[in-house]
Amino acid sequence: MTNAAGRPNLSVDELDPTGHGSLAQLLTTGPFPEALRAAIKASRLSLDRIQHRLALRGVTISVATLSYWQSGRRRPERPESLEALRHLETVLGVPQAGLSALLGPPRPRGRRSRPTTMMPIDALWERRERVANLLSKVDTTSDVKLGRISQHDRIEIAADGGQRSVWVRQILRAEQDGPDRWALVFETEESDVLPRVVNLRNCHLGRVVEDTEVNIMAAEMMFDRPLSRGETIIMEYELLFAEGHYPAGKNTFARKFRLPVREYVIEVRFDPSYLPARCQQYSVPAGDDTPSRRRNLALDSAGGVHAVALGFGPGVFGIRWEWPK
């Protein structure tokens, strides 16, 4: 099958096998404008042809915008621009997230924009003191050195309506030399046990501490080695509850983002014998007390729902559901 809107994916070495300043190097170190220029040059496509191929994918973008991106005068920041960038990566034949990974946090806009201090890790949790106490017992110094490129959560709901497991896949990028771990915090409700951390990929467990009175745990997800600046890591793990101890979790699952994430995907899969009557995605920007954006979700043929957030954070993003009466 031929995809008229794209081109076959090539390795970065095939696109530009040269040494210093090659596309392969720029996709690792950046900056974004130089990497984009190199990718466009390697593709041998004019900006007009790129615009046309994006249009075939349903993406509307001006040649001027593409020119501004590669010159550094502007950069993609809005959700629709980040979505266009994902298609652009495919059109240019670079690896997925190869260009978007080079984007830093969104720049402040408007007259009211002003520098802010970084949000503490425990800031978005209701039981802040309990979370802070657990975090004091693990090493969190790597957290600020890691850029959030992509996060994918898949929650499996059992026939009794409780959460059976949470599968997690993260793509992180070292913004400085030296990060060697990810600090995991997980809280559950209406259960007398905390989950086990299993099926780890590209990481292993370090210290694990628990507060069993309020069912909160913190754990160090150790990388195989410290990362160098510009390096990325794909990390996977699963939180698995013991049979018969599936927490209802107030019929919701949400991820808390202290720092912005380029892409967040959340899936909830329900047991076919017990499907919800209604599902809804919601988000709560940092500093707000109530959800500011809601959208109803339709169950797919397999009995699941999903939601995608682009350029989100800081804040909370999740899915909630209601059971039939």
C-alpha positions, 0 to 999 in steps of 0.5 A: 500500500502506498501512502500518498501523504508520507514517505518511507521511514529512513534511519537518520543515518540514511537521511544524513550520514555525515559527521558533525552537524548531521541530522542524526546528531541534531535530532539528539542535541537540537536545537529544534530549528536546526534539526528541522532545517536538516530534516527538510533538507534531507527530505529533498522536499520544498516547503510547498510540497511539504504543505501539500503532503500535510494537507493530504493528511488533513493538516492545514498549515501555511508555508510561512509557519513552516518557514518560521519554525525552521528559522527559529522565529516561532515554534509549535506550542499550541495543541493543533501545532503539536499535532501538525508537528507529529504529521510533519515528522512522518512526512519528513521520515524522521523517527516519531517524536524526533523533532517534538522531543527537542521542544522545551516547555511552552514559553510564557505569553502575554503581558501577564506572563512572569517567571514562576517557581517550579511546582513541588512534586507533592503540590498536586496531591490532596495529602501533600504532607503524607506524599512529601514525607514519602518522597523525603525517603527516596532520591528525587533529584533526577526529576527536574532533569527529565523532560516529559515527551510522552506518557501512556497509561492503560487502566484495566477495570475488572468485572467488579468495577475495581482497577485490576492494573495500570500499565505505564509507558513513558518517553523521557529526555535528559535535559541535563547530564546525570538523571538516573531514575524516575520517582513514582508516586501512586495513591489508591483508595478503598483497598487494603493493599497497594499494588506490586510493580511488575513487568519493568522494561529499561528500568528496575526497582530501587527504594520503595516506601509505603504509607499504608494508613492512606495507601500511598507509595513512592518508588525509585524506577532506576535506569540502567545507567545515568543519561547524558544530556539529550538522551531519551529513554523508553520506560515501561512498568505495570502496577498490579493489584492482588486478586480480590483487592481491586480498588474502585478509586472513586471510578476515576483515574488521573495523572498529575503533571508537575511539568508539561508533557508533550503527549499524554494518552490515557486508556481505560478498558472495561470488562465486557460483562460490566460496562459503564453508562457514561465516561468523561475526560477532564482536566484541572490546570494547576491552581484550579480547584475544579475541572475546567474542561470536560468531554464525553467519551464513547465506548469503542467496540472492545469496551474501552475509551481513551483520551489524548492531551497535547502540550498539557501541564502542569495540572491533572488530566484523567477519565471518570466513569459512571456505572448503570443504576 
